[in-house]
Amino acid sequence: MQQPRQPHYRGRPLPRPDDEVVDQGLGFDLGTLLDRRQLLRAFGLGATTLGLAACGGTSDGEPPTATTATATSGEIPDETGGPYPGDGSNGPNVLDDSGIVRSDLRSSFGAADGTAEGVPMTLELTVLDVANGGRPFAGTAVYLWHCDREGRYSLYSEGVEDQNYLRGVQIADGSGRVRFTTVFPGCYAGRWPHLHFEVYPDRAGLADAGNAIATSQVALPKEACDKVYAETGYQASVGNLAALTLASDNVFGDDGGATQLGTATGDVTAGYAVSLPVRVDTRTAPTGG
């Protein structure tokens, strides 16, 4: 008596004849995947095409669809807060001080009276809520801090331990925007010119650095840095920057600062305006700080 023929799929026998094709097990699935890759190669396609599809691009240069564009616009990378955060996580806590919520960071506040000198700069960050379709993240509190033109951090560095300039908090408006007035930071040895920031869910969250929902950094574009560092007071930055690239930086080097490189306009006389979108995803656990 002739035995019933075993069911096949694309010329391959099904190891589980009574189950659907999708339920044939890992070994069968891997074989099917390999078959598909061989088919792609037969048509002159391959890993490059697959990679473009995964990244939201297309082989004919068309822009990605809305779905894939959203996928490639993930949250801003979590980064270290560095050794000088001033948020109470390693000593000084400027977030407890009255007056920390301010837009102009150039002068110290409270009992301190120093002022940071340098080329004027404004920084505008637009906080976006990835978990809610990239909508403006209104009401979030953004704490910004950075070094002065000499590369010193207030509260920590020798000579400015009693100052708290270049530190401040702004609350995001209905468009998710915060805007700070400050000075263009210098470049110290070993780090690309940058600014630090933490995002908190609201103003009340500032009471504890552990409440931050994102910690990251803004990279400054080289063209603006080159022009600023030719100005008086930034002399040390020239040599420090010459020894660095975004790719060699120990923070931005992972991707060359792809989502952290600010856009700068302006000049050394009128000052520079730097902007950056900051996408925050509350569904992921923060790993920076």
C-alpha positions as CSV (number, residue, x, y, z in Angstrom):
1,M,0.0,0.0,0.0
2,Q,1.4,3.4,-1.0
3,Q,2.2,5.7,1.9
4,P,0.7,9.2,2.0
5,R,3.0,11.8,0.6
6,Q,4.5,14.1,3.4
7,P,3.4,17.7,3.0
8,H,6.1,20.1,1.6
9,Y,6.6,23.8,1.5
10,R,8.6,25.3,-1.4
11,G,10.1,21.9,-2.0
12,R,11.0,21.2,1.6
13,P,9.2,18.6,3.8
14,L,7.4,19.9,6.8
15,P,8.8,18.4,10.0
16,R,5.4,18.9,11.6
17,P,2.9,17.9,8.9
18,D,-0.2,18.5,11.0
19,D,0.8,22.1,11.9
20,E,0.8,25.4,10.0
21,V,3.9,26.5,8.1
22,V,4.6,29.2,10.7
23,D,4.7,26.5,13.5
24,Q,7.4,24.2,12.0
25,G,10.1,25.1,14.5
26,L,13.3,27.2,14.5
27,G,15.3,25.0,12.3
28,F,12.7,25.1,9.5
29,D,12.4,28.9,9.9
30,L,16.1,29.4,9.6
31,G,16.1,27.4,6.4
32,T,13.3,29.4,5.0
33,L,15.2,32.7,5.8
34,L,18.3,31.4,4.0
35,D,16.2,30.5,1.0
36,R,14.9,34.1,0.9
37,R,18.3,35.6,1.1
38,Q,19.5,33.3,-1.8
39,L,16.6,34.6,-3.8
40,L,17.5,38.2,-3.1
41,R,21.1,37.6,-4.2
42,A,19.8,36.0,-7.4
43,F,18.1,39.3,-8.3
44,G,21.3,41.3,-7.4
45,L,20.0,42.3,-3.9
46,G,21.5,41.6,-0.6
47,A,22.4,42.8,2.8
48,T,22.6,46.5,1.7
49,T,19.0,46.4,0.5
50,L,17.8,44.7,3.6
51,G,19.7,47.2,5.7
52,L,18.1,50.1,3.9
53,A,14.7,48.6,4.4
54,A,15.4,48.2,8.1
55,C,16.6,51.8,8.4
56,G,13.5,53.2,6.7
57,G,15.3,54.1,3.5
58,T,14.6,52.6,0.0
59,S,16.8,51.4,-2.7
60,D,15.6,54.0,-5.2
61,G,16.2,56.9,-2.9
62,E,12.6,57.6,-2.0
63,P,12.1,59.0,1.5
64,P,11.1,56.6,4.3
65,T,7.5,56.1,5.1
66,A,6.0,57.8,8.2
67,T,6.2,54.5,10.1
68,T,9.9,53.9,9.4
69,A,10.8,57.6,9.8
70,T,9.4,57.4,13.4
71,A,11.4,54.2,14.0
72,T,14.6,55.9,13.0
73,S,13.9,59.0,15.2
74,G,14.3,57.2,18.5
75,E,15.2,58.8,21.9
76,I,18.3,60.8,22.4
77,P,21.1,58.6,23.7
78,D,21.6,58.4,27.5
79,E,25.0,59.8,28.4
80,T,27.1,60.3,31.5
81,G,26.4,63.4,33.5
82,G,30.2,63.7,33.9
83,P,32.0,64.5,37.2
84,Y,30.5,68.0,37.6
85,P,26.7,67.7,37.6
86,G,25.9,69.7,40.6
87,D,22.6,67.9,41.0
88,G,23.3,66.3,44.4
89,S,24.4,63.0,42.9
90,N,28.1,63.5,43.9
91,G,28.2,66.4,46.3
92,P,26.9,69.9,45.5
93,N,23.2,70.3,44.7
94,V,22.4,73.6,42.9
95,L,18.9,72.2,42.2
96,D,17.9,72.9,45.8
97,D,18.9,76.6,45.5
98,S,16.3,79.4,45.1
99,G,16.7,81.0,41.7
100,I,17.9,77.9,39.8
101,V,14.9,78.2,37.5
102,R,16.1,81.0,35.1
103,S,16.9,81.5,31.5
104,D,20.1,83.6,31.7
105,L,22.9,81.4,33.0
106,R,25.9,83.8,32.6
107,S,26.0,85.1,36.1
108,S,26.0,83.3,39.4
109,F,23.0,83.7,41.7
110,G,22.3,83.7,45.4
111,A,25.4,84.5,47.5
112,A,27.7,84.1,44.5
113,D,28.4,87.1,42.2
114,G,30.7,85.9,39.4
115,T,30.0,86.2,35.7
116,A,31.2,83.9,33.0
117,E,32.8,85.7,30.0
118,G,32.7,84.6,26.4
119,V,31.0,84.7,23.1
120,P,27.2,84.9,23.7
121,M,25.1,81.9,22.9
122,T,21.5,80.8,23.2
123,L,20.5,77.2,23.3
124,E,17.0,76.0,22.4
125,L,16.0,72.4,23.1
126,T,12.7,71.0,22.0
127,V,11.7,68.1,24.2
128,L,9.5,65.5,22.4
129,D,7.6,62.7,23.9
130,V,8.4,59.5,21.9
131,A,6.0,57.4,23.9
132,N,3.1,59.7,22.7
133,G,4.0,59.8,19.0
134,G,6.7,62.5,19.3
135,R,4.3,65.2,20.7
136,P,5.8,68.2,22.5
137,F,6.7,67.2,26.1
138,A,5.2,70.3,27.8
139,G,5.9,70.8,31.5
140,T,9.2,68.9,31.7
141,A,12.0,70.6,33.6
142,V,15.4,70.8,31.8
143,Y,18.5,71.3,33.8
144,L,21.5,72.6,31.7
145,W,25.1,73.0,32.8
146,H,28.5,73.4,31.0
147,C,32.0,74.6,31.4
148,D,33.1,78.2,30.9
149,R,35.5,79.4,28.2
150,E,38.5,78.3,30.3
151,G,37.0,74.8,30.6
152,R,36.1,75.2,34.2
153,Y,32.9,74.0,35.9
154,S,31.4,76.1,38.6
155,L,31.0,74.5,42.0
156,Y,33.9,72.1,41.3
157,S,36.9,73.6,39.4
158,E,39.8,75.4,41.1
159,G,39.0,79.1,41.3
160,V,35.3,78.8,40.7
161,E,34.2,76.5,43.5
162,D,32.2,79.3,45.1
163,Q,30.4,80.1,41.8
164,N,27.2,78.6,40.3
165,Y,27.2,80.3,36.9
166,L,26.4,78.3,33.7
167,R,23.8,76.2,35.5
168,G,20.0,76.6,35.3
169,V,16.6,75.1,34.8
170,Q,13.8,76.0,32.4
171,I,10.3,74.5,32.2
172,A,9.2,73.4,28.7
173,D,6.4,75.4,27.2
174,G,3.4,74.0,25.2
175,S,5.6,73.4,22.3
176,G,8.1,71.4,24.4
177,R,10.7,74.2,24.1
178,V,13.2,75.6,26.6
179,R,15.6,78.4,25.8
180,F,18.8,79.4,27.7
181,T,21.0,82.4,27.3
182,T,24.7,81.5,28.1
183,V,28.2,81.7,26.7
184,F,29.9,79.4,24.2
185,P,31.8,76.8,26.2
186,G,35.5,76.2,25.8
187,C,37.1,72.9,24.7
188,Y,39.1,71.2,27.4
189,A,41.6,68.3,26.8
190,G,40.0,65.0,25.9
191,R,36.4,66.1,25.2
192,W,34.6,67.5,22.2
193,P,32.9,70.9,23.0
194,H,29.6,70.1,24.6
195,L,26.8,71.0,27.1
196,H,25.2,68.7,29.6
197,F,21.5,68.4,30.4
198,E,19.0,66.4,32.4
199,V,15.2,66.2,31.7
200,Y,12.9,65.8,34.6
201,P,9.1,64.9,34.4
202,D,8.2,68.3,36.0
203,R,9.5,71.0,38.3
204,A,8.8,69.0,41.4
205,G,11.0,66.2,40.1
206,L,14.1,68.3,40.6
207,A,14.1,67.4,44.3
208,D,16.0,64.1,43.4
209,A,18.5,63.5,40.6
210,G,17.1,60.0,40.4
211,N,13.9,61.4,39.0
212,A,15.6,62.4,35.7
213,I,14.0,60.7,32.7
214,A,16.9,61.5,30.4
215,T,20.5,62.6,30.8
216,S,22.4,63.5,27.6
217,Q,24.7,66.0,26.0
218,V,24.7,68.5,23.1
219,A,27.7,68.5,20.7
220,L,28.7,71.8,19.2
221,P,29.5,72.0,15.4
222,K,33.1,72.4,14.5
223,E,32.7,75.4,12.2
224,A,31.2,77.5,15.0
225,C,33.9,76.2,17.4
226,D,36.7,77.2,15.1
227,K,35.4,80.7,14.8
228,V,34.7,81.2,18.5
229,Y,38.0,79.8,19.6
230,A,39.9,82.4,17.5
231,E,38.5,85.0,20.0
232,T,40.3,86.3,23.1
233,G,40.0,84.0,26.1
234,Y,39.6,80.8,24.2
235,Q,43.3,80.3,23.3
236,A,43.6,76.9,25.1
237,S,40.6,75.5,23.2
238,V,42.4,75.8,19.8
239,G,44.9,73.1,20.6
240,N,42.5,70.9,22.5
241,L,40.0,70.9,19.6
242,A,42.7,70.2,17.1
243,A,43.5,66.9,18.9
244,L,39.8,65.7,18.7
245,T,37.1,64.6,16.3
246,L,33.5,63.7,17.0
247,A,34.4,60.1,16.0
248,S,37.2,60.0,18.6
249,D,35.2,61.5,21.4
250,N,34.4,59.1,24.2
251,V,30.8,60.2,24.3
252,F,29.8,61.1,20.8
253,G,32.1,58.6,19.1
254,D,29.5,55.8,19.0
255,D,27.7,57.5,16.1
256,G,29.5,60.8,15.6
257,G,26.9,62.6,17.6
258,A,24.2,61.9,15.0
259,T,21.3,62.9,17.2
260,Q,23.2,65.2,19.5
261,L,24.9,67.6,17.2
262,G,23.3,71.0,17.5
263,T,22.5,73.3,14.6
264,A,24.3,76.6,15.0
265,T,23.6,80.0,13.3
266,G,25.1,83.4,14.0
267,D,28.6,84.9,14.4
268,V,31.1,85.9,17.1
269,T,29.8,89.4,17.3
270,A,26.1,88.9,17.6
271,G,26.5,85.5,19.2
272,Y,25.4,82.0,18.2
273,A,22.0,80.4,18.4
274,V,22.2,76.6,18.8
275,S,19.1,74.3,18.7
276,L,18.5,70.6,19.0
277,P,15.4,68.3,19.2
278,V,15.5,66.1,22.3
279,R,13.4,62.9,22.0
280,V,12.6,61.3,25.3
281,D,11.0,57.9,25.7
282,T,9.6,57.3,29.1
283,R,9.0,53.6,28.3
284,T,12.7,52.9,28.6
285,A,14.7,53.0,31.8
286,P,17.3,55.9,31.9
287,T,20.8,54.6,31.9
288,G,22.8,57.9,31.9
289,G,23.7,60.2,34.7
